[in-house]
């Protein structure tokens, strides 16, 4: 009698879990479909300008060499749906060719032109289809990683499907960072399945989607080598890594990789400094990142649990101590979802992050707020008072932004501490299971 009662109870819980996940998925999907056609940031068309050169004209630009995967995804989308898009000469005029990192303000002069283009809502929907595909795929990867049908898994899934920052970045701002997030999750999935080579290959795809994910590479590499040593395949690992290093050196790609430090990606990491004397300075992020890396050597990074926690802490420290553009924050979200499944109380501190992030957006004023919605009503949203000026009518808006940015940092550092505290001791870390 008792076994049959327990079996029935288990089946009911399983059915309830599946229904809850299905409802969250459908509601999250509907929300995304509503947001996709109504907003955009000029970044979307600056990036897809290079993709449409490939899709419509067969022209390969230098931008394909740094983060090629999103460009190729956009190119395939434009090639497939070309006839349904707005006229290319309106949304991708030649002015985009002249726009670079240093003169990017010119992009906003094209925003009103694009917002008025014929079929702009259909165009926005189509261009965000890669975001939607990788977003939903990431949701299912999260379920595969969590596996346990518990309250924490439901909370983590809801966190992913309805996270305001994630929805903002992918569907209002219109950036492709979810593509890199998917490959990071895929890398963790392979790592959990004890497939270190597949894990590193997936992480490489993440790097080719978003350069910022290179910050995870040392941790994944140490973890993979530890697992290869356990599998007695360490020699193979060194041979493959050596081959990649030689290929990078002799292909001429090394100078380009090093030059990233001189671009915005590198300079943002080095921006927060403490002066000592003369030209002597301490870079805060480098200090914190080094401490994380050194402390990881005391743990077993070949454990999936340890690796994903260090990955979360890397980005929590990054968004605490370095400058970042709004879209970069997406890198934290999939990792934080995994942590929230284990520690739901982290959600309360994430709410502080959301508030800090929302005010932090005012660094860019209308560019990251009202102007995103020009396709809905160009006349109305273009005339709204910039939000920072509304704050300025009451108090110093820069001080308000600084306060909320500092609260974001405080919440992020505290979350990093809570995650570090939850790490298993080195001697208690479970060894990986045999290769599947």
N, C-alpha and C positions, 0 to 999 in steps of 0.2 A: 504493500500500500504506500509506504513512505517513498520508495523510489519513483513510483508513478506520479505522486503529488509533486515531487521535486522536478521531475521531467516536464510536467504540465506548467509549473511555475517558470521554468527556464524557457519554455517555448513562448509563454506569454511575454516575458521580458524581452526575448529576441524579437518578437513581432512588434512590440511597443517601440523598441529601439529603431527598427527599420522604418516604421511609420513616422517617427520623429525626424529621422534623417531625411526621409522623402519630402516631408512638409518643409523643412528648412531649405532643402535643395530647390524645390519649386518656387518658394517665395524669394529666395536669393536670386534665382534665374530671372524671375519676372522683374525684380528691382533692377538688375543689370540691363535688361532689354529696354526698360524705360529710360535709363540714364544714357545709354550709348549714343542716341542721335541728337542730344540737346546741347552738348558743350564740347569745347576743345581749347587747348592751348596751342600757340603757334608751333611749339616743338613738334607736334604731330605732323605738320605739313613740311617743316624743315627736314625732318628725318625721311618722310616718305618722298620728298623731292628726289633724293638719291635713289630710292627704290623704284620710282616710276621711270627714272632714266634707264634703269636696267630692264624693267618690264616692258616699256613702250618703245625704247630706242636702242636697247642692247648696249648701253654705255655703262661701263664699270668705273665708279669713282673711288677715290682714296678712302672714303668713309667706310667702304665695305671691308677694309683690312683690319680695323680695330674691333668692332662689334658686329660681325657679319650676319649672325643668325637672325636678329630682328629685321635687318634690311632685306634678307632673302625671303623671310615670311611676308613682309609687306609687298615685296616684288611679286611673289606668287599670288597674293590676294588681288593686287591691282591687275595682274595679267588675266586672272579668272573673271573678275567682275568689271573690267574696264568700261564696257558700254553703259553700265549703270551709274558710273561716277559722274561728278560734276565735270565740266569742260576742263581739261588739264591746263590750258593756258590761263585759266582764272585762278585755280587753286595751287598750281605749281608754276608760277611765272618765272621768268629768267632771273628776277631779283634774288631768288633763293640761292642762286649760284654765287652771288657776291657776298652773301651773309656768312660770317664766321663767328668764332667765339667772342672776339673782341668788339664786333660791331653788331651784336645780336639785337639791339634795340630796334633796328630797322625792320625786324620781323613783325613787330606789332603794327606797323603801318599797313601790312598786308592782311591783318586779321579781319578788319571790317570788310575788305574786298572778298575774302573767303567766306565770311559769314553770310554774305548776300548771294553767293553763287547758286545757280540752279541745282536742285537735288542735293543741297548740302546735307540735309538730315540723313538721306540714304547713304551719302558718301561717308559721313561720320560713323554710321552704323557698320558699314562694310569694313572701313579701315580698323575698327576696333574688334573685328571678328577674331583675329589672332589672340588678342587679349582675353576674350571670352573663352576660347578653346583651352588656352593654357591655365586660365583661372579655374575652370571646372575640373580639368585634369589634375591640378594641384589639390583640389578639394578631395578627390578620390585617393590621391596618394597619401594625404593626411590620414584618411581612414585606414589605409593599408598599413601605415606606420604605427598607428595607435592600436588597431586591432581589437583591443578589449572594449566590449560593449558596455561602457560605464557612463556615469554622469559626466565625468571629466571629458570623455570623448565627444559627447554631445555639446558640451560647452565649447570645446576647441573647434568643432565643426561650425557652430553658430558664430564663433569669433571670426572664422575665415569668411563665411558667407555674408556677414553683415558688418564687417569692420569698416568704419567710416573713412579711415585713412586709405585702406586698400581700394574701396569704391571710388574715392576721390581721385587717386593717382591713376587708376586704370581706365575709368569711364568718364570722368569730368575733365581732369587734366589731360588724359589721353596718352599716357606713357606705357611703354612695353616692358616695364620692370618685372611683371609677373612671369615673363618668359624665363628670365634668369632664376626666379624663385622656384619655378617648376623643376629646373635642372638641379638646383641645390637639394630639393626634396628627393629627387630621383637618385642623386648621389648618396644621400642618407639611407634611402631604401636599399640600394645595393650594398651599402656598408653593413646595414643590419642583417642582410642575407649572407654576410661574410663573402662578398665578392669584391675584393679591394681594387682590382684592375677596372672592373665595370664602374665602381664608385668614382675613381679618378677620371675615367673617361667622361662620365656625366658632369663632374665638376669642371672639366675642361670646356664642355659645352656651355656651362654657366658663365665661365670667364669670357667666352666668345659672344655672350649675350650682354654681359655687364661687367666691366673691368673691375668694379668695386669688390666683386666676389673673390678677387685674388687674395684678399685678406684672410680668407679661409684656407687657402692652399697649404700653408705650413702645418696646420693642425691636421688636415686630412692626409697629408703626406706622411707625417709621423705616425698617425693611426694606421694607415695602409701598410707601412713598412713593419710596424709591430705585428699586424695580422699575417703578413707574408712570412715573417720570421717564425711565427707559430705554425704556419703551414709548411715550413721548410722550403719556401719558394723565394727566399730573400734575394738570391742571386739573379733570378729572373727580373725581380723588381729593379735592382740596380742596373741591369743591362738595358731595360726599357727606358728608365729615367735618363741614363747616360746617352742613349740614342736620341732622345728628345732634346737633351741639352746640346748635343753636337749639331743636330738639325737646326736648332734655333740659332746657334753660333754661325754656322756656315751658310745659312740661308739669308743672312743679313738682317734678320728680324730683331736681334738683340738691341741695337741702337734705338729702334722704334719702341721697344718695351721700356728701356731706360728713360726715354724721352717723356714717358707718361708722367714722371715726377715734375716736369716743367709745365705740364698742362693742368687744367683745373682740377682733375681728379687727384693729382699729387699735391698741389698747392693747398687744397682744402684740408688735407690731412695734417699739413705742417703749419697751419695758420695760428693755432692757439699756442702761445709761447710764454715762457717766463724769462725775462731778461736777467742776466747775472751781472756782468760788467763788460764793457767794451763790446765786442761782437759775440760774446758768449751767451747762448740761449738754451733753454730746455724746451723741447717740444712735448706738450702734455700727452697727446695721443700716442706718440711713440713710446713714452715711458709706460703708459697703461697697457699698451699692446705687448710690450716686452715682458711686463710682469705676468700677463696672462699666458704668454708663450712659455716663460720659464716655469710657472706654476704647473702647466700642463705636463711638463716632464716628470713631475712627481706623481702624476696620475697615469692611468692606462688609457691612452687615446685610441687604442685598438678596440675599446668598448664603445658600442654605439651610444649608450646612455651618456658616457663622458663626452664623446665627440659632439653630440648635438647641443649639449649644455655649453661647451666652450664656444661653439659657433654662435649661440645666442649672445653670450657675453661679449664677443668681439664686436657685434653691431651695437649692442647697448653702450659699450665704451665709445664706439665711433660717434654715435649721435649725442653723446654726452660732451665730448671734448674736441670735436672737429666741426667745421662749417659743412653744411650739406644743402644741396638743392632739394626741393620738396619731394621729388620722385625717388630719391635715394632711400628714403625711410622704408620703402616697400621691402627691402632686403631683410629687415628684421621680422616682418609679420609671419612668414611660415614657421620660422624657428620659435617665435613667441607662442604660436598656436600649440606647438608640441609641449612647451613648458607649462602652458595654462592647463593642458589636460592633466598634468601632474600636480600643479599648484594653482588651483582656480583663484586663490586670493590675489594672484598677480594681476587679475583683471582690474582691481581697484586702482592699482598704480598705473595701469595702462590708460585708465580714464584721465589721469593727470597728464599722461603723455599726449592724449588726444587733444586736451585743452591747450597744452603748451604748443603742440603742432599747429593747431588752428590759428593761434595768435602769431606764431612764427611766420605763417604765410603772409602776414601783413608786411614783411620785409619787401615783398614784391608788389604790394598794393593791389590795384585793380587787375593787374596782370594775372594774379592767381585767385581772384575772387569774382567781381562783377563781370569782367570782360570774357570770362569763360563761357558765359551764357548768351553771347551775342547772337548765336543762331536762333534763339527763342524770340528775341525782340531787340534788334540792334539799336533802335532809337532809345528805348527805355534803359537798357543796361549800360550803354555808352555814356549816358548822362548822369548816372548815379554818382554821388560823392564818394571818392576813394575812402575805404574804411579807416585807413590810418588818419585821414583828416577829420573823420567823425570823432575819433578818440582825442585828436589834438584839440578839438574845441572844448574839451573838458580838462585834459592834462597832457603831459608830455608823452606822445605815443611811443617814442623810442624807449623810454623808461618802462612802459607797459610791456613792450615786446621783450625787452631784456629780462624783466621779471618772469614772464611766462617761459622764456627760453631757459632760464635758470631752473624753474620748476621742472621742466622737461628733463633737464640734466639730473636734477636730484632724484626724480622718480626712476630714471634709467639706471643710475648708479646703484640705487637701493635694490632694484630688481636684479642687477648683476650680482650684488652681494647675496641676495636670497637664493639665486640659482647656484652660486658657488658653494653656499652653505649646504645645498642639497646634494652636492657631489658625493659619490661613495668614496670612502677612504681607499687608498691604493691597494691595500691588502684585501679589501672587501669587493673590489670590482670583479664582476663576473667575467670569466673567460668566455670568448666567443664560441659559438657552437660550430660543429664541423661544416664544411662546405656543402651547400645544398646540392 
